[in-house]
Amino acid sequence: MLIDDDCLMVPYQIGDVFISHSQEGKQEMLEEAKENLKEEIDALESIVESIQRALADLRVQLYLYVKFGSKINLEADKVKYFISHF
């Protein structure tokens, strides 16, 4: 008796549930899941980059405030803008 690899049912875990799919169907689901995760990772990396830029700007502003005290205006509106967008 020969077993056709395309008809072989393979369990696929989604959350706490296992679903049986054909090997071909499972490959398609895995490719779609990988694409979705890649898009999510790219979006999160973009957010991280913008937060790091804001943090660098805030560090510069803190350094200037420590160095010059109240003699310098650091545009508080920009600081509030960065904080509110994260």
CYANA upper distance limits for C-alpha pairs under 8 A (distance plus 0.5 A):
  3 ILE  CA      7 CYS  CA      8.24
  3 ILE  CA      8 LEU  CA      7.98
  4 ASP  CA      8 LEU  CA      7.09
  5 ASP  CA     23 GLN  CA      7.84
  6 ASP  CA     22 SER  CA      6.99
  6 ASP  CA     23 GLN  CA      6.38
  6 ASP  CA     24 GLU  CA      6.85
  7 CYS  CA     22 SER  CA      6.28
  7 CYS  CA     23 GLN  CA      7.62
  8 LEU  CA     22 SER  CA      6.14
  8 LEU  CA     23 GLN  CA      6.67
  9 MET  CA     20 SER  CA      6.18
  9 MET  CA     21 HIS  CA      5.68
  9 MET  CA     22 SER  CA      5.01
  9 MET  CA     23 GLN  CA      6.79
 10 VAL  CA     20 SER  CA      5.81
 10 VAL  CA     21 HIS  CA      5.89
 10 VAL  CA     22 SER  CA      6.42
 10 VAL  CA     23 GLN  CA      6.52
 10 VAL  CA     26 LYS  CA      7.84
 11 PRO  CA     18 PHE  CA      6.31
 11 PRO  CA     19 ILE  CA      5.89
 11 PRO  CA     20 SER  CA      4.79
 11 PRO  CA     21 HIS  CA      6.84
 12 TYR  CA     18 PHE  CA      5.82
 12 TYR  CA     19 ILE  CA      5.65
 12 TYR  CA     20 SER  CA      6.53
 12 TYR  CA     21 HIS  CA      7.52
 12 TYR  CA     26 LYS  CA      7.66
 13 GLN  CA     17 VAL  CA      6.14
 13 GLN  CA     18 PHE  CA      4.81
 13 GLN  CA     19 ILE  CA      6.77
 14 ILE  CA     18 PHE  CA      6.70
 14 ILE  CA     19 ILE  CA      7.88
 21 HIS  CA     25 GLY  CA      6.40
 21 HIS  CA     26 LYS  CA      6.27
 22 SER  CA     26 LYS  CA      6.55
 23 GLN  CA     27 GLN  CA      6.71
 24 GLU  CA     28 GLU  CA      7.00
 25 GLY  CA     29 MET  CA      6.79
 26 LYS  CA     30 LEU  CA      6.60
 27 GLN  CA     31 GLU  CA      6.68
 28 GLU  CA     32 GLU  CA      6.73
 29 MET  CA     33 ALA  CA      6.59
 30 LEU  CA     34 LYS  CA      6.57
 31 GLU  CA     35 GLU  CA      6.74
 32 GLU  CA     36 ASN  CA      6.71
 33 ALA  CA     37 LEU  CA      6.65
 34 LYS  CA     38 LYS  CA      6.57
 35 GLU  CA     39 GLU  CA      6.78
 36 ASN  CA     40 GLU  CA      6.76
 37 LEU  CA     41 ILE  CA      6.53
 38 LYS  CA     42 ASP  CA      6.65
 39 GLU  CA     43 ALA  CA      6.75
 40 GLU  CA     44 LEU  CA      6.70
 41 ILE  CA     45 GLU  CA      6.54
 42 ASP  CA     46 SER  CA      6.73
 43 ALA  CA     47 ILE  CA      6.90
 44 LEU  CA     48 VAL  CA      6.67
 45 GLU  CA     49 GLU  CA      6.67
 46 SER  CA     50 SER  CA      6.87
 47 ILE  CA     51 ILE  CA      6.69
 48 VAL  CA     52 GLN  CA      6.59
 49 GLU  CA     53 ARG  CA      6.74
 50 SER  CA     54 ALA  CA      6.73
 51 ILE  CA     55 LEU  CA      6.52
 51 ILE  CA     86 PHE  CA      7.81
 52 GLN  CA     56 ALA  CA      6.59
 53 ARG  CA     57 ASP  CA      6.76
 54 ALA  CA     58 LEU  CA      6.66
 54 ALA  CA     82 PHE  CA      6.89
 55 LEU  CA     59 ARG  CA      6.62
 56 ALA  CA     60 VAL  CA      6.86
 57 ASP  CA     61 GLN  CA      6.76
 58 LEU  CA     62 LEU  CA      6.52
 58 LEU  CA     79 VAL  CA      7.94
 59 ARG  CA     63 TYR  CA      6.59
 60 VAL  CA     64 LEU  CA      6.69
 61 GLN  CA     65 TYR  CA      6.56
 61 GLN  CA     74 LEU  CA      7.04
 62 LEU  CA     66 VAL  CA      6.56
 63 TYR  CA     67 LYS  CA      6.57
 64 LEU  CA     68 PHE  CA      6.31
 64 LEU  CA     69 GLY  CA      7.97
 64 LEU  CA     72 ILE  CA      8.20
 65 TYR  CA     69 GLY  CA      5.23
 65 TYR  CA     70 SER  CA      7.41
 65 TYR  CA     72 ILE  CA      7.34
 65 TYR  CA     74 LEU  CA      8.33
 68 PHE  CA     72 ILE  CA      6.75
 75 GLU  CA     79 VAL  CA      7.64
 76 ALA  CA     80 LYS  CA      6.80
 77 ASP  CA     81 TYR  CA      6.63
 78 LYS  CA     82 PHE  CA      6.82
 79 VAL  CA     83 ILE  CA      6.79
 80 LYS  CA     84 SER  CA      6.48
 81 TYR  CA     85 HIS  CA      6.84
 82 PHE  CA     86 PHE  CA      7.30
